[in-house]
Amino acid sequence: MSVVPLLLGLVAGAPPTPAAPARATVAALRTEYKVDPLGIDATRPRLSWKLQDDGRGVRQTAYRLQVVPDRAAFGDTVSFWDTGRVASDRSIHVPYEGPALQSSRRYYWRVRVWDGEGKPWAWSAPAFFEMGLLRPEDWTAKWIEPGLDEDTSRSQPVPLLRGRFEVDGKVKSARAYVSALGLYEMDINGRRVGDELFTPGWTSYKHRVQYQTYDVGSHLRRGENVAGALLGDGWYRGYLAWNDRRNIYGDRLALLAQLRIVYEDGRVQVVGTDDTWKAARGPILMSEIYMGETYDARLERAGWSAPGFDDAGWSRVRLAGPGPPALVAPAGPPVRRIEEIEPVAIRKTPDGDTVADFGQNLVGWVRLKVRGPAGTTVKLRHAEVLDKDGNFYTANLRAATQLVTYTLKGGADEVYEPRFTFQGFRYVAVDGLPGELTTDGLTAVVVHSDMPVTGHFETSSPMLNQLQRNIVWGQKGNFLDVPTDCPQRDERLGWTGDAQVFARTAAFNMDVAAFFEKWLRDVAADQNDKGSVPFVVPDVLTTPERFAGGSAAWADAAVIIPWTMYLSYGDTRVLETQYPSMKAWVEYMRSQAGPSHLWNTGFHFGDWLAYAAPSAEARSYPGATTGKDLIATAFFAHSTDLLQKTATVLGRKEEAAEYAELLARIRAAFQKEFVSASGRVGENTQTAYALALRFRLLSADLHTEAARRLAADVRTRKHLTTGFVGTPYLCHVLSDAGYLDLAYHLLNRDTYPSWLYPVKQGATTIWERWDGQKPDGTFQDAAMNSFNHYAYGAIGEWMYRVVAGIELDPGAPGYKHALVQPRPGGGLTSVDARLDTMYGRVASAWKLGDGRFQLSVTVPPNTRATVRLPGAALAQVTEGGRALTSLPGVAGARQDGKAVVVEVGSGTYAFAYPDTNLELPAPSLPAAP
Ligand code: BGC
């Protein structure tokens, strides 16, 4: 079989390449977050661009957009859509407002801007977007099913489907529009179409299935052509969730493919799947998300997807039903092969397994290179960890076998990669290999949604740097078309709570706007008619008997994530689109809480996997469990608050007022029920305080007192006790309330429970549990012990926002106005952080040494920033070696207590001053007596 060439992406976490010096250029044109997308279905696509100029104070005062269906039509004026000069500083998400866009048509666009001096810049290079099939009647192809006998109660061999068509002229362009029930891979004339994996992606299949659009012009030839497709069980009918469940969406695989060929002479030919196609079984005997793949190379059918192959013995296909209610273009990025990793060691375990160690817990699969006699079977088993004796450990995978089996056809070198499965692993045990296993024989292929890397965070602490890498790897491993809890055991589901706690961190490391936009539509689609939100999206846990959803902090993903995307990307459309879903969830909570405004009914996961105190400790500091009614009422308030803010952004004044009033009632109810007159909150747990403080549920005086009590608890225990729910907020509320030292202590602590304990144990990803593996190498639990669970990685946002100080202004979202306000401490001597925003790069890098504090700040064009220099005296601050006053690009500088505050426009600034007044919290608290 052929190996698809690797598309090397940027390694997430590696420093983005430094931009070349730029002058007055408009570039990085994006349509709906994408570069020159094919097959979109947004009928008012949003256009974004970046001003590139390293100068200071560069801004846009006006823009002009031109959109044309024919690239040659660009000119001084264009008739299709020309905005003329629009006085505006808007350079992101400008909606197309021209004539209706037509299915399959390509549109070119360009933009020019006027800068702060009113000078026009040159036109950008043209970009384009191309529409997909916008109307149901554009689809003339038929859904087809392989007409093969199947026992759908278990895994089935992957069928091959094959159809022929004629091309009778010179082709100008050709597109394939393809979808499937199940997963598909398509070939035309023996060559793979596109490089996307796990297509058509995972959506709420009951409501919507995606189709992909491919440029297949170069695949076609005059005369007979052949299209071939493989269909995998995938999420549609493969094993999913637990207890051998399968066929969740249906038990028949189906394919829909339509080709639109435009000839040089202007003719348009449309061909599609129909009942002339044929089907047969091929070499893939089993391919399942959880279970791996079984491949027998002796069963390959050479040339099956090219002309000239004899398919006389193949079965006919059947026409299938009408297909899903809606076919939609993908809003999110495709899944691709992103990088490759070679084994760092081969070892023999005490139990006798030969194991390749890739040095990194990762998600994807192994490419096997092997040579040997026909019929030899090689087995690859995948594991995340070795046990305390160094043996291969798979108990935590539960029913997910992750077993890849390859049977050789014999002869030359054979190179094989599985297709419709992915594995979560660092170690691969190899059985049956002819000859010795060497590091050349195996390569790990890392697979995930292809999201641009946007963040970089590095410090003088190697441990924190490893933590950051682990967070990024957790993101890579669990952003495979949907945000999953974990990528290895029989789960891999879109757990809403996990996504909710991690979304803000994710938006630092990579551009996740389009990824979440897609998923949020499924959140809305899978919400029930009462407004309740499922535990997992796409929802595969609800049964006819029971709606599996409605848990506080999980279901709130429906509100928190759209708001987070709005803040991070300045995207108001995601708020518009999600508003009904956001509102329905808040209304559901309102109906559950009733007139008391206390939500104390229903099922909730609570502060999942919170630290459980051993009995000796529990006696001295009781109460490490946060009440579920407190959590539920706190999130009821929080989501109501975000909904109220959303209504304000959308100009829905009445609703904003209504939800503001509802919020006031919930706060009052919360205080009455859970807050004592002296400021004790609920069960006195860290999570109770974190929620009450972060969601501003307390009166001003009790806020201070509650923070003091939280600080006292952290100081006494010397560690965190929070679970999934409280963890993202804990360090924030401490540093906000003046306890930066405690926040740094928690961050730097390297014994259980802490973020650095797993790092000290050699973790290369974030663990599901604070103590997944104990210091003696034994495991916490077998049934629920993932070593790649991003939830606790939610500390990442605190590192970017507080340690580096890259913060946004909710009043000017998307970093249109950024705040750069680092809070040095924790024993760190340097921090280097960057974030590529919609406008360009925001950077904050600080350094301590030689009695000086230095801060380098980068602010992208068409934005401004408020820089806060901690422990600085106005007269002592220099920028680029000169006194701060009267510098270009600096709009204002003032002393604000112990800090100097500087307003800057775009550009790079190097601030420096003596560190004498800098208050630096210690790396950690004194050790326990
Ligand atoms: C998942 C979690 C999820 C939880 C619900 C687990 O099985 O792995 O991450 O949020 O269930 O509490």
Residues whose N, C-alpha, C, O or C-beta is under 5 A from the ligand:
A	BS01	BGC	D485 W495 G497 D498 F605 W608
